[in-house]
Amino acid sequence: MGILIARIGSAFRSDGDDIGVRTLKALDAVASAEELDKVTEPLKRVVQGLPLGRLRDVLHGRPLGHPLHPALVQLPVGSWLSAAVLDLVPGSERAARLLVGVGVLTAAPAALTGWVDWAEQHEQQMRTGLLHAASMATAVGLYGASWVARSCGRHRLGRALGFAGLTAAGSGAAIGGHLAYRQAAGANKTEPVSHLVEPGWHVLGRVAEFTAGESARRMIGEVPVLVVREADGVFHVLADRCSHFSGSLSEGELTDGCVTCPWHGSVFRLSDGWNVGGPATAPQPRFSTRTDDDGNLQAWLPAAG
């Protein structure tokens, strides 16, 4: 851990860089710190072992079509920010104390959704996620202490702890933004497909090349696609890279008209690409198919262009 701290400190003290660049280099140092895997791996197994059943997909945000965690964090952060405003208004001690308590209570479900998402991420994202979680846990601890101080009539101390908690929460939010936008945690990895595929019909190969009940991988320009031929001759073509974290679906298992991603277990229906099982929150782009007069299988993405 001392080596990690030294590495982060060295990145933050880079000569010739402004504070923003130094901060980014420090966060990149965290993401590349393999020492943290001693912590992330056991935690990952614990979170994945929670008996959540179908609730796990809800916590991922599959019914919403995007991660639930960013929506739930608005509750504690909004409550704490409102409490900070009231702390500047004389006579608002009671309301500020209520909002601090609401923030602490609503931080629990927000944290649960975050941990469930975190356990299905890549190593670099999980390492950065630990720093995000530590910042938010610090914020919860400070706000919990603030609520206790306010309840005991020590409002000046409660306000000081509250502003310290808001600083920690703000830092955690910035790291969360780094995770979402720089490291693309939770983003739909198939969103660019419709912009990369040229409009029109594309030849994937001779119909006779494809064996019924088996996966095949073909390319449409620079976009890989999964091709599955049914026993009755019907073809299904989906974008091959999983919308969750770009796992190759052509290497996954075919069962009951669905394909399961080999990386994190997301399940997609072959007939329409719909994500019937998480952690993926977005479906796979589906291509229309036809056979030309020369016996070639062709595919077309309606949304292309």
C-alpha atoms as one frame of an Amber mdcrd trajectory, in Angstrom:
protein
   0.000   0.000   0.000   2.907   2.335   0.673   4.134   1.785  -2.884   0.661
   2.650  -4.194   0.516   5.869  -2.184   3.980   6.818  -3.427   2.945   6.141
  -7.024  -0.182   8.275  -6.692   1.788  11.021  -4.985   4.385  10.981  -7.755
   1.662  11.267 -10.412   0.041  14.138  -8.551   3.343  16.030  -8.279   4.146
  15.800 -12.016   6.132  18.849 -13.048   4.719  21.028 -15.797   1.127  19.775
 -15.414  -1.816  21.752 -14.088  -3.926  20.480 -11.195  -6.461  18.833 -13.521
  -3.859  16.814 -15.390  -2.138  15.795 -12.153  -5.459  14.616 -10.719  -6.179
  12.542 -13.829  -2.725  10.955 -13.676  -3.267  10.114 -10.009  -6.595   8.433
 -10.818  -4.965   6.537 -13.689  -2.334   5.362 -11.204  -5.108   3.977  -8.997
  -6.665   2.146 -11.957  -3.350   0.460 -12.795  -2.515  -0.484  -9.187  -2.602
  -4.280  -9.155  -1.914  -4.202  -5.404  -5.577  -3.319  -4.907  -6.656  -6.667
  -6.367  -5.979  -8.221  -2.959  -8.968  -6.212  -1.794 -11.145  -6.187  -4.897
 -11.174  -9.939  -5.521 -12.530 -10.999  -2.079 -15.045  -8.137  -2.128 -16.174
  -9.135  -5.605 -16.868 -12.685  -4.467 -18.845 -11.422  -1.478 -21.032  -9.118
  -3.568 -21.593 -11.725  -6.276 -22.517 -14.236  -3.578 -25.323 -12.125  -2.111
 -28.653 -14.034  -2.441 -30.399 -11.291  -4.404 -32.171 -13.448  -6.990 -34.190
 -11.436  -9.509 -33.591  -8.295  -7.457 -30.052  -8.218  -8.832 -31.293  -7.245
 -12.303 -33.410  -4.490 -10.736 -30.386  -3.174  -8.840 -28.400  -3.158 -12.084
 -31.162  -1.063 -13.616 -32.159  -3.474 -16.373 -35.866  -2.454 -16.229 -34.772
   1.187 -16.689 -32.465   0.488 -19.600 -29.514   2.082 -17.800 -27.766   1.714
 -14.404 -29.937   2.529 -11.385 -27.053   3.739  -9.216 -26.688   7.254 -10.737
 -30.390   7.884 -10.159 -30.379   6.782  -6.515 -27.320   8.831  -5.563 -29.349
  11.958  -6.239 -31.270  11.310  -3.013 -28.409  11.483  -0.481 -26.384  14.052
  -2.416 -29.421  16.260  -2.942 -30.379  16.022   0.731 -26.866  16.879   1.891
 -26.506  19.772  -0.522 -29.868  21.163   0.624 -28.763  20.787   4.248 -25.605
  22.756   3.451 -27.727  25.594   2.056 -29.944  25.590   5.148 -26.868  25.630
   7.373 -26.262  29.127   6.015 -29.793  30.244   6.936 -30.355  31.204  10.614
 -33.119  29.256  12.344 -33.011  26.266   9.964 -31.278  23.842  12.326 -34.197
  21.405  12.568 -34.759  21.178   8.807 -31.035  20.814   8.133 -30.795  18.000
  10.685 -33.728  16.217   8.996 -32.091  16.448   5.592 -28.772  15.172   6.922
 -30.592  12.128   8.327 -32.484  11.538   5.079 -29.185  11.619   3.206 -27.595
   9.042   5.506 -30.583   6.691   5.210 -30.911   6.927   1.428 -27.181   6.387
   0.973 -27.709   2.689   1.814 -29.748   1.676  -1.275 -27.568   3.879  -3.464
 -24.479   2.101  -2.156 -26.038  -1.340  -2.732 -26.717  -0.610  -6.395 -23.185
   0.727  -6.738 -21.604  -2.383  -5.239 -23.711  -4.702  -7.429 -22.572  -2.847
 -10.557 -18.987  -2.673  -9.288 -18.724  -6.464  -8.927 -19.319  -6.896 -12.688
 -16.677  -4.452 -13.897 -13.130  -4.781 -15.215 -10.138  -4.733 -12.887  -9.183
  -1.134 -13.632 -12.713   0.093 -12.972 -12.975  -1.939  -9.782  -9.779  -0.356
  -8.445 -11.041   3.144  -9.156 -14.398   2.102  -7.737 -12.764   1.325  -4.405
 -11.578   4.923  -4.175 -15.063   6.159  -5.073 -16.610   3.915  -2.417 -14.072
   5.036   0.199 -14.876   8.694  -0.487 -18.606   8.108  -0.209 -18.203   5.984
   2.927 -16.225   8.838   4.462 -19.061  11.195   3.558 -21.651   8.916   5.164
 -19.535   8.647   8.320 -19.092  12.406   8.573 -22.788  13.054   7.989 -23.715
  10.398  10.525 -21.515  12.156  13.064 -23.048  15.469  12.007 -26.555  14.157
  12.672 -25.520  12.944  16.127 -23.910  16.305  16.962 -26.986  18.192  15.796
 -29.243  15.893  17.831 -27.180  16.728  20.929 -27.569  20.454  20.303 -24.007
  20.923  19.069 -25.064  22.652  15.873 -21.760  24.380  15.154 -19.931  21.046
  15.218 -22.753  19.475  13.196 -22.403  22.115  10.506 -18.620  21.694  10.367
 -18.950  17.932  10.014 -21.629  18.438   7.385 -19.444  20.651   5.226 -16.602
  18.150   5.602 -19.004  15.404   4.518 -20.085  17.453   1.507 -16.433  17.820
   0.501 -15.959  14.048   0.699 -19.174  13.438  -1.233 -18.110  15.908  -3.903
 -14.778  14.139  -4.282 -16.565  10.800  -4.512 -18.918  12.193  -7.141 -15.971
  13.418  -9.210 -14.387   9.970  -9.056 -17.729   8.446 -10.011 -17.829  10.728
 -13.039 -14.323   9.574 -13.933 -15.566   5.974 -13.768 -18.599   6.662 -15.919
 -17.095   8.892 -18.585 -13.343   8.261 -18.746 -13.489   4.538 -17.938 -16.962
   3.967 -19.465 -18.337   1.961 -16.545 -22.055   1.360 -17.101 -22.122   2.803
 -20.607 -23.817   0.944 -23.472 -20.907  -0.502 -25.449 -23.056  -1.128 -28.542
 -24.264   2.457 -28.970 -21.666   3.233 -31.703 -22.674   0.227 -33.841 -25.364
   2.036 -35.833 -22.844   4.798 -36.617 -20.104   2.399 -37.728 -22.154   0.136
 -40.004 -22.744   1.430 -43.518 -26.386   1.551 -44.660 -27.642  -1.188 -46.957
 -27.272  -4.947 -47.236 -23.972  -6.658 -46.419 -22.889 -10.160 -47.465 -21.895
 -12.386 -44.535 -21.083 -15.513 -46.509 -22.700 -18.451 -48.236 -25.742 -19.860
 -46.485 -24.151 -23.312 -46.618 -21.219 -22.070 -44.488 -23.394 -21.765 -41.383
 -24.206 -24.841 -39.277 -27.586 -24.966 -37.569 -27.427 -24.451 -33.801 -23.872
 -23.112 -33.810 -22.498 -19.599 -33.375 -20.467 -17.934 -36.093 -18.626 -14.630
 -36.089 -18.477 -12.420 -39.160 -17.472  -8.814 -39.848 -19.512  -6.011 -41.337
 -16.860  -3.427 -42.008 -15.157  -3.004 -38.641 -18.131  -4.296 -36.632 -18.157
  -7.966 -35.558 -21.521  -9.731 -35.624 -22.908 -12.959 -34.216 -24.644 -15.224
 -36.733 -26.869 -18.091 -35.581 -28.752 -20.418 -37.935 -31.806 -22.202 -36.575
 -32.734 -25.761 -37.546 -35.572 -24.428 -39.722 -33.174 -22.233 -41.687 -34.024
 -18.958 -39.935 -30.999 -16.724 -39.305 -30.365 -14.351 -36.379 -27.664 -11.690
 -36.570 -26.736  -9.527 -33.584 -23.843  -7.216 -32.809 -21.225  -9.566 -31.393
 -19.774  -7.306 -28.680 -21.918  -7.369 -25.511 -23.529  -4.059 -24.590 -22.325
  -4.497 -21.001 -18.539  -4.787 -21.408 -17.894  -5.899 -24.996 -17.613  -9.630
 -24.355 -17.774 -11.721 -27.546 -21.247 -13.283 -27.754 -20.068 -15.684 -30.461
 -18.060 -17.399 -27.721 -21.110 -17.639 -25.463 -23.624 -20.427 -24.890 -26.792
 -20.799 -26.983 -29.823 -21.918 -24.972 -33.587 -21.632 -25.488 -33.345 -19.046
 -28.216 -30.890 -16.874 -26.256 -27.150 -16.308 -26.098 -25.263 -15.822 -22.831
 -22.235 -13.563 -22.705 -19.186 -15.539 -21.523 -17.800 -12.595 -19.525 -20.485
 -11.562 -17.041 -23.481 -13.734 -17.907 -25.777 -11.229 -19.606 -28.480 -13.019
 -21.616 -29.820 -11.750 -24.961 -32.737 -13.057 -26.997 -31.640 -13.984 -30.508
 -34.891 -13.010 -32.199 -34.710  -9.327 -31.252 -31.502  -8.795 -29.239 -33.417
  -7.959 -26.061 -31.463  -8.243 -22.801 -33.546 -10.717 -20.804 -30.923 -11.071
 -18.065 -28.381  -8.666 -16.592 -25.994  -7.165 -15.782 -26.412  -5.667 -19.282
 -28.982  -2.878 -19.244 -29.126  -2.324 -23.027 -30.134  -4.764 -25.794 -27.960
  -5.868 -28.696 -28.432  -4.227 -32.108 -30.287  -6.711 -34.319 -29.756  -7.034
 -38.061 -32.431  -8.011 -40.584 -31.427 -10.904 -42.859 -32.181 -12.245 -46.315
 -30.740 -14.698 -48.830 -29.909 -13.443 -52.324 -30.265 -15.335 -55.601 -26.661
 -16.563 -55.360 -27.206 -18.261 -51.988 -25.472 -15.576 -49.929 -26.638 -14.548
 -46.484 -27.038 -10.793 -46.242 -27.620  -8.550 -43.221 -28.969  -5.024 -42.850
 -29.094  -2.798 -39.794 -32.205  -0.586 -40.006 -30.696   2.054 -37.726 -27.443
   2.339 -39.689 -26.357   5.650 -41.082
